[in-house]
């Protein structure tokens, strides 16, 4: 063994006893150590041995254990020793395997280990040949590496592998000795062991548990597709990012910057076998060590979601299938009459003329005047755009197409000249905009601004079908050239939908945009559309806005947000929506939610009632219905459902200042908004598996009912103080499950002890609520202490976080004293706001006297639950105060 200390890395070369090549190749490995050497079809013993792999029956049947697997000596070895680069190490590798799986293997590789900061490590493996690399903007860390949280260990026997070790604990968080390392032109694979089975993330797929299972080697293919949730089918976005909570509660996350078709296999070791059909291996490790640290560090790299306008936090309503303005008006009228809190009305593609972008159809004549009328009532309007533009309209009648031709904005066929023809919503052929091209971005901005100024004064835009979706396979006229290895690669991940065709319901992989081939750029199409969309929308609207995208990739949250797609109106999809919401918070896209009540199929009354309750606690709260289904806006149901929806949304609106503060913290620090319980309790082994409950920040716990005809719900409470939001009563269970009452009109919400939560008197929309009095919920922990902060600004100006044009109050309670400090007072409107009530939870015995700034305050009541309700404070919100309770 040779050990060398170089700079701040510990490099270890393990020179193990040599093994005979033949012995290794023929060794029958245990089931949980095998990596599939024949992931494609046609596996036989002869075919396996011809690939230089080992064939051996599985010890235990029906576990998806490969019978053809890589031998331990498959891969590469180091040439010389690692070279110190001053900020990490460079390692040269040469291939020692003479066999091949799919051909095109690279014989020489370069491994770069870059110590980017104490908490961020980059691992990049290339073959020193021109290869596609994702043009993803990665921001530098706040500080350089001076005392890294990690060591890197290189091993060279029987083949090259490396380990990333957490210094503080010795935990190996990444170990590529799992085997099967392959680097070929169209088949790259790396297998690595993980330090625990508490693994979360990887998307976008419908995942049935938040914590991944390793049983039977689940597969998750990533290739953006117009795909409704269906098992592990690849859906709208590509998020090759995972988070691991180690067995001691320390946490790290990893992002793999690769945009080719790819697949994650959850290996029973536990580990991951990662395959991709192109590009390079480019991995970023974020060492935490807390769950929130890892989220902050990842979002620092790929970009944080900018604070949305305040109105966007309100409830939003949409459907595909209003079909005429009268129906839309009737829907809005009944919502307003019901007094259900409501902020945003949408128009889907049925408002268009013949499904053409940037048009309004005759059945929606007068829509712009109606939108102006809605704004006088405090409501906003949002509409939709698709990326495939009709190419068959009468000359001189459709400016988007003609200006697009003039500016040469289209994705091209393989010849690089002729626009690729697709078929989407317009009646005939359409051309796909090439958003990677500067001229296209300008074209898009021109059209968005003209649409806003001349036709429809929308407040925000929604971009759909941007996987990109196509109703035919490849080109509408030509299909795809199946003799082309880009269109028909030697291997397609078996978990991908589309019968092994990458071009199923999308463009041909050999189609061309300004960055390269669609084979490489397909998965970033939505990302490329996102930036010009939000820039143009801001310019058109002239104030803060937001945009919503169906497709996503790493870093999408820098520009726009995402909803969870065209889900189904069933109870399982309601449950799985919590998992999707939590995942996208880990992916740095925190303002997220599904279509409440479901998009496909008809929602039942009870399902919609329960889903509206849960939906009140999605960061992005929108009810959206598909074409031809029964109406499911909450006011379309009976009085009981209207009342329960209003009740749940009233809680949301009461808590909007807290939700807004969480989103502001995300933009500033990268915090998550909707969180799993383990984010606050990472050493709680039960919390690690909870995905039917979730938290807002660390202060609020939500426990929805997710099953039909149930009026109770099982809730887990970690070993900490929790209080009923509605009554203030302390929960008498800690570190265990309990059964909570949950009648049909009720959702359980609890406040975590140690938190100070800001509230506001609710109203029917955020415009009416903006200047209402604030309140505080002061929930004491075991030490009789609590802390919190809240953020407020005008809700509509650009860049208030970056420019510090906001108000922040810092609050802390200890020794029976609450200190309220106006920490940043740069929002002038705060001088007209007041803090009028404080709910004190967990004080025992109940206080008998209150003083505010030294003066007695007698307007308080001790409720039967033990809550102390203090009213009539009338304290100016931007002035410091001290409250004592004795």
Beta strands, then each sheet from edge to edge (+ up, - down):
strand 1: 2-6
strand 2: 9-13
strand 3: 54-55
strand 4: 68-69
strand 5: 76-78
strand 6: 83-84
strand 7: 88-95
strand 8: 108-115
strand 9: 120-126
strand 10: 150-155
strand 11: 161-166
strand 12: 172-184
strand 13: 187-193
strand 14: 199-203
strand 15: 219-222
strand 16: 239-245
strand 17: 251-256
strand 18: 262-267
strand 19: 271-276
strand 20: 281-286
strand 21: 316-319
strand 22: 344-347
strand 23: 380-386
strand 24: 388-390
strand 25: 421-422
strand 26: 430-432
strand 27: 460-464
strand 28: 512-513
strand 29: 516-517
strand 30: 547-549
strand 31: 561-562
strand 32: 595-596
strand 33: 622-625
strand 34: 674-675
strand 35: 693-696
strand 36: 700-703
strand 37: 712-717
strand 38: 722-724
strand 39: 736-741
strand 40: 748-752
strand 41: 755-760
strand 42: 774-779
strand 43: 786-792
strand 44: 807-814
strand 45: 817-825
strand 46: 834-841
strand 47: 850-852
strand 48: 855-856
strand 49: 860-862
strand 50: 868-870
strand 51: 875-876
strand 52: 881-885
sheet 1: 1+ 2-
sheet 2: 3+ 4-
sheet 3: 5+ 7- 6+
sheet 4: 5+ 7- 8+ 9- 20+ 17- 16+ 14-
sheet 5: 10+ 11- 12+ 13- 19+ 18- 15+
sheet 6: 31+ 30+ 27+ 23+ 22+ 21+ 33+ 32+
sheet 7: 24+ 26- 25+
sheet 8: 28+ 29-
sheet 9: 34+ 35- 36+ 40- 38+
sheet 10: 37+ 39-
sheet 11: 41+ 42- 46- 50+ 49-
sheet 12: 41+ 42- 46- 51+
sheet 13: 43+ 44- 45+ 52- 47+ 48-
end
